[in-house]
């Protein structure tokens, strides 16, 4: 009996060894298989990249877009008025989505868009997106008031590079400072390579669930444009842009969803596309601003009217667009592109040659260039600029309250770097009140052998 038990034990050990060998062989070559960025970025049946934007009036509508794999062909959203507890779910109504196929550099996916319409102003809603089997979480959003009321929004210059590792902290610091911001302005170069889907995935990752609760107002930068492989003289807007951002389509023909305007509680926000067809946009903008009932006008586009970087200037753009800005009293312009920080005083006319600032009864426009990502340039330090910075990642929080706009630029740590107020006078012109904090400008040490470095 003892011998039998020994033989049985020996047999069991042999079987176990054989099983382990088979398991090792089955996993041979797979044990260290890398989990690539492309694999991590693949779409699934579960909704991701959920983002709020606007197609129509923010007082009575809200758009949402999300992504799935191509197995989802009949997507939808559910919406209800938000309540204190969970009973809203039984009252939620279905809204069918419009689905677009998107071929990316790493595969196929479907982008789904729903526009919620006939909403009530100044009301908090709860919604989710999915296909009936796979759902997102429930998100909140609030419609705008039909009357001018105080609110805040966030503005980012170029994110562009190292989005997951370096830009995420800036975005999250901004959210921690302004959790009740009503929307986010992105002034172009959201990513670096227009049609590289992995980068778009990192951009959405960095913002996370906030995109599903705080609407975005994006404007395209030059890095949202890709060269045509057959003709490098031709550049086209990213394949991802229109499928993943549902935006107004009232811009010039062919520039829909990259040139548009939105009215929000006494402010007209206009997105221009500084990459192409500048003349058409100048005429379009004059029409938009000549019938503007709002107290404030804020513009955003990518290439700066007054450059923040060294040896860069946009004379052609300034000559075409600034006369329109001056004529219709644009208050604030939010730009990117130069990977540095530069904020002007009030400007009327072409001030590059003279550096003269105008204020008080003459009014004028304040121009800002900012950067939120880690890519940095030398600052040109134009005389027209009141505050500049180098090697500084920033976000801006802008508060609107009746006849006052308060602007704050904060560093990646959340420290106040620049601030001012615009106060609308009875004449319609603005008084600029400087509130720059008592700290030196963040500037690089002059290089040896230069004029400043001796």
DAQUIHU-V38906 format. One record per backbone hydrogen bond with DSSP energy under -0.5 kcal/mol. CO is the residue of the C=O (numbers start at 0). NH is the residue of the N-H. E is the energy in kcal/mol with one decimal. If there is no record, write none. Layout:
# DAQUIHU-V38906
co=CO nh=NH e=E
co=CO nh=NH e=E
This chain:
# DAQUIHU-V38906
co=0 nh=4 e=-2.4
co=1 nh=5 e=-2.0
co=2 nh=6 e=-2.4
co=3 nh=7 e=-2.6
co=4 nh=8 e=-2.5
co=5 nh=9 e=-2.6
co=6 nh=10 e=-2.4
co=7 nh=11 e=-2.4
co=8 nh=12 e=-2.1
co=9 nh=13 e=-2.1
co=10 nh=14 e=-2.5
co=11 nh=15 e=-2.5
co=12 nh=16 e=-2.4
co=13 nh=17 e=-2.6
co=14 nh=18 e=-2.4
co=15 nh=19 e=-2.3
co=16 nh=20 e=-2.4
co=17 nh=21 e=-2.6
co=18 nh=22 e=-2.5
co=19 nh=23 e=-2.5
co=20 nh=24 e=-2.6
co=21 nh=25 e=-2.5
co=22 nh=26 e=-1.5
co=23 nh=27 e=-0.6
co=24 nh=27 e=-0.8
co=26 nh=29 e=-2.4
co=26 nh=30 e=-1.2
co=29 nh=32 e=-1.4
co=33 nh=35 e=-1.1
co=35 nh=39 e=-2.4
co=36 nh=40 e=-1.5
co=38 nh=41 e=-1.1
co=43 nh=68 e=-1.7
co=45 nh=43 e=-0.5
co=47 nh=66 e=-2.7
co=50 nh=64 e=-2.2
co=51 nh=215 e=-2.5
co=52 nh=62 e=-2.3
co=53 nh=247 e=-0.6
co=56 nh=59 e=-1.3
co=56 nh=60 e=-1.2
co=57 nh=143 e=-2.2
co=59 nh=118 e=-2.4
co=61 nh=115 e=-3.3
co=62 nh=52 e=-1.9
co=63 nh=113 e=-2.5
co=64 nh=50 e=-2.4
co=65 nh=111 e=-2.8
co=66 nh=47 e=-1.8
co=67 nh=109 e=-2.6
co=68 nh=71 e=-1.4
co=70 nh=72 e=-0.8
co=74 nh=96 e=-2.2
co=75 nh=129 e=-2.5
co=76 nh=94 e=-2.8
co=77 nh=127 e=-1.8
co=78 nh=92 e=-2.4
co=79 nh=125 e=-3.0
co=84 nh=87 e=-0.6
co=85 nh=88 e=-1.5
co=86 nh=89 e=-1.0
co=87 nh=90 e=-1.9
co=87 nh=91 e=-0.7
co=88 nh=91 e=-0.7
co=92 nh=78 e=-1.8
co=94 nh=76 e=-2.4
co=97 nh=112 e=-2.4
co=99 nh=110 e=-2.9
co=101 nh=103 e=-0.6
co=101 nh=108 e=-1.7
co=103 nh=106 e=-0.7
co=106 nh=103 e=-3.3
co=108 nh=101 e=-2.7
co=109 nh=67 e=-2.3
co=110 nh=99 e=-2.9
co=111 nh=65 e=-2.1
co=112 nh=97 e=-2.8
co=113 nh=63 e=-2.6
co=113 nh=115 e=-0.6
co=114 nh=116 e=-0.5
co=115 nh=61 e=-1.9
co=119 nh=122 e=-0.5
co=122 nh=142 e=-2.3
co=123 nh=81 e=-2.0
co=124 nh=140 e=-1.8
co=125 nh=79 e=-2.2
co=126 nh=138 e=-3.4
co=127 nh=77 e=-2.4
co=128 nh=135 e=-2.6
co=129 nh=75 e=-2.8
co=132 nh=134 e=-0.5
co=133 nh=130 e=-1.4
co=138 nh=126 e=-2.4
co=140 nh=124 e=-3.3
co=143 nh=121 e=-1.7
co=150 nh=399 e=-3.3
co=151 nh=181 e=-3.0
co=152 nh=397 e=-3.0
co=153 nh=184 e=-3.3
co=154 nh=395 e=-2.1
co=155 nh=186 e=-2.4
co=157 nh=371 e=-1.9
co=157 nh=372 e=-2.9
co=158 nh=160 e=-2.3
co=159 nh=191 e=-0.5
co=161 nh=165 e=-3.1
co=161 nh=166 e=-1.5
co=162 nh=167 e=-1.3
co=166 nh=169 e=-0.6
co=166 nh=170 e=-2.2
co=167 nh=171 e=-2.5
co=168 nh=172 e=-2.1
co=169 nh=173 e=-2.3
co=170 nh=174 e=-2.2
co=171 nh=175 e=-2.2
co=172 nh=176 e=-1.6
co=173 nh=177 e=-2.1
co=177 nh=180 e=-1.9
co=181 nh=214 e=-0.6
co=182 nh=153 e=-2.0
co=183 nh=185 e=-0.5
co=183 nh=216 e=-3.3
co=184 nh=155 e=-2.7
co=184 nh=186 e=-0.5
co=185 nh=187 e=-0.7
co=185 nh=218 e=-2.2
co=188 nh=158 e=-1.1
co=188 nh=159 e=-1.2
co=191 nh=193 e=-0.6
co=192 nh=195 e=-2.2
co=194 nh=104 e=-0.7
co=194 nh=196 e=-1.0
co=195 nh=198 e=-0.9
co=195 nh=199 e=-1.4
co=196 nh=200 e=-2.5
co=197 nh=201 e=-1.9
co=198 nh=202 e=-2.4
co=199 nh=203 e=-2.3
co=200 nh=204 e=-2.2
co=201 nh=205 e=-2.7
co=202 nh=206 e=-1.5
co=203 nh=207 e=-2.4
co=206 nh=209 e=-1.4
co=207 nh=210 e=-1.2
co=208 nh=211 e=-1.2
co=209 nh=212 e=-2.0
co=209 nh=213 e=-2.8
co=210 nh=51 e=-2.4
co=212 nh=214 e=-0.5
co=214 nh=183 e=-2.0
co=216 nh=185 e=-2.0
co=220 nh=223 e=-1.4
co=221 nh=224 e=-1.3
co=223 nh=237 e=-2.8
co=225 nh=235 e=-2.5
co=227 nh=230 e=-1.0
co=230 nh=227 e=-0.8
co=230 nh=233 e=-2.0
co=233 nh=227 e=-2.7
co=235 nh=225 e=-2.8
co=237 nh=240 e=-1.1
co=237 nh=241 e=-0.5
co=238 nh=242 e=-0.6
co=239 nh=243 e=-2.0
co=240 nh=244 e=-1.5
co=244 nh=246 e=-0.8
co=247 nh=256 e=-1.5
co=251 nh=254 e=-2.7
co=254 nh=257 e=-1.9
co=254 nh=258 e=-1.7
co=259 nh=270 e=-3.0
co=261 nh=268 e=-3.1
co=262 nh=57 e=-0.5
co=263 nh=266 e=-1.0
co=265 nh=294 e=-0.7
co=265 nh=295 e=-1.9
co=266 nh=263 e=-3.0
co=266 nh=268 e=-0.7
co=267 nh=269 e=-0.5
co=267 nh=297 e=-2.6
co=268 nh=261 e=-2.5
co=269 nh=271 e=-0.6
co=269 nh=299 e=-2.6
co=270 nh=259 e=-1.8
co=271 nh=273 e=-0.7
co=272 nh=275 e=-1.0
co=276 nh=280 e=-1.5
co=277 nh=281 e=-1.9
co=278 nh=282 e=-1.7
co=279 nh=283 e=-2.3
co=280 nh=284 e=-3.1
co=281 nh=285 e=-2.0
co=282 nh=286 e=-1.6
co=283 nh=287 e=-2.0
co=284 nh=288 e=-2.8
co=285 nh=289 e=-1.7
co=286 nh=290 e=-0.6
co=288 nh=291 e=-0.8
co=290 nh=292 e=-0.6
co=295 nh=267 e=-2.4
co=296 nh=330 e=-1.6
co=296 nh=331 e=-1.5
co=297 nh=269 e=-2.3
co=298 nh=333 e=-2.8
co=299 nh=271 e=-2.6
co=301 nh=335 e=-2.0
co=304 nh=306 e=-0.5
co=307 nh=379 e=-2.9
co=307 nh=380 e=-0.6
co=308 nh=311 e=-1.0
co=313 nh=317 e=-2.3
co=314 nh=318 e=-2.7
co=315 nh=319 e=-1.6
co=316 nh=320 e=-2.8
co=317 nh=321 e=-1.7
co=320 nh=323 e=-0.8
co=320 nh=324 e=-2.0
co=321 nh=325 e=-3.1
co=322 nh=326 e=-2.3
co=323 nh=327 e=-2.0
co=324 nh=329 e=-2.1
co=325 nh=328 e=-0.8
co=330 nh=365 e=-2.0
co=331 nh=298 e=-2.5
co=332 nh=334 e=-0.5
co=332 nh=367 e=-2.3
co=333 nh=300 e=-1.5
co=334 nh=369 e=-1.3
co=335 nh=337 e=-1.4
co=338 nh=376 e=-2.5
co=340 nh=388 e=-1.9
co=341 nh=368 e=-2.6
co=342 nh=385 e=-3.3
co=342 nh=386 e=-1.4
co=344 nh=366 e=-0.5
co=345 nh=357 e=-2.3
co=346 nh=364 e=-2.3
co=348 nh=350 e=-0.8
co=350 nh=354 e=-2.8
co=358 nh=361 e=-1.3
co=359 nh=362 e=-1.1
co=364 nh=346 e=-2.0
co=364 nh=366 e=-0.5
co=365 nh=332 e=-2.4
co=366 nh=343 e=-2.7
co=367 nh=334 e=-2.0
co=368 nh=341 e=-2.2
co=369 nh=157 e=-0.8
co=370 nh=393 e=-2.5
co=377 nh=309 e=-1.6
co=381 nh=384 e=-2.0
co=383 nh=344 e=-1.4
co=386 nh=342 e=-2.3
co=388 nh=340 e=-2.0
co=392 nh=411 e=-1.3
co=394 nh=409 e=-3.2
co=395 nh=154 e=-2.5
co=396 nh=398 e=-0.5
co=396 nh=407 e=-2.0
co=397 nh=152 e=-2.1
co=398 nh=405 e=-2.7
co=399 nh=150 e=-2.0
co=400 nh=403 e=-1.6
co=402 nh=423 e=-3.1
co=403 nh=400 e=-2.9
co=404 nh=421 e=-2.6
co=405 nh=398 e=-3.2
co=406 nh=419 e=-1.5
co=407 nh=396 e=-2.4
co=407 nh=409 e=-0.5
co=408 nh=416 e=-3.3
co=408 nh=417 e=-1.6
co=409 nh=394 e=-2.3
co=410 nh=413 e=-2.4
co=414 nh=410 e=-2.5
co=417 nh=408 e=-2.8
co=418 nh=434 e=-2.3
co=419 nh=406 e=-2.7
co=420 nh=432 e=-2.9
co=421 nh=404 e=-2.4
co=421 nh=423 e=-0.5
co=422 nh=430 e=-2.5
co=424 nh=427 e=-2.3
co=428 nh=424 e=-3.5
co=429 nh=431 e=-0.5
co=430 nh=422 e=-2.5
co=430 nh=432 e=-0.6
co=431 nh=433 e=-0.6
co=432 nh=420 e=-2.5
co=436 nh=438 e=-2.0
co=440 nh=442 e=-1.1
co=441 nh=389 e=-3.1
co=446 nh=449 e=-1.9
co=449 nh=453 e=-0.9
